[in-house]
Every structure is written in structure tokens, then in C-alpha cells.
């Protein structure tokens, strides 16, 4: 799992995930599913990496982490996202992610 978590952290830093563009949810989901098919367990490692990034990262990394959680986040992740809604820069993205998680 450690190698997979390292890979997920690196993947999260490099990939241009976003929210709000046309078909963003489907495209991000397909992209993550593709990696998962070649590296079983990637989805869970990516979720862990995204939650870590929200705790310590800077805004660009946090934006990608929120985009990941919008696609693969669990209901318990909404607590972390709700705290982010208090920040001006990321509040709308966090709200989108919360909505996506709650309406899957």
C-alpha cells in the first residue's frame, strides 16, 4: 500500500483535475477508473492522498484534491470539505464536492 500511496500522491500533484468544466465528473471518473484497472487499490490510495493534501497543501493541490473527492470521496469526507467552505478561495469547489458526494 505504501508504494501505491506514493504513486497516488505523485499522480495527484501532476494531473490537471478540475471541477466545473463540461463533463468534468465523467472525465475525472473515467481517468481514475483507468488507473484503478491497472493498479488495484489506487482509488483508495488516491482518496487518502487527497485528504492529506487538504490538510497540508497549497491552493492548487487542494483544488485537485477537492476534484478527486467530488468523484471518489465518501460521506465522511464531507466533514473536511465543510471546513473548507469557510475559506474564500476554495469554498465553491468544496460545495460542489459535497453536493456530488451526497447525491451519488
Buried (B, 14 or more C-beta within 10 A) or exposed (E): EEEBBEBBBEBBBEBEBBBEEEEBBEBBBEBBEEBBEEBEEBBBBBBBBBBBBBEEBEEEBBBBBBBBBBBBBEEEBBEBBEEBBEEEEBEEBBBBBBEBBEEE
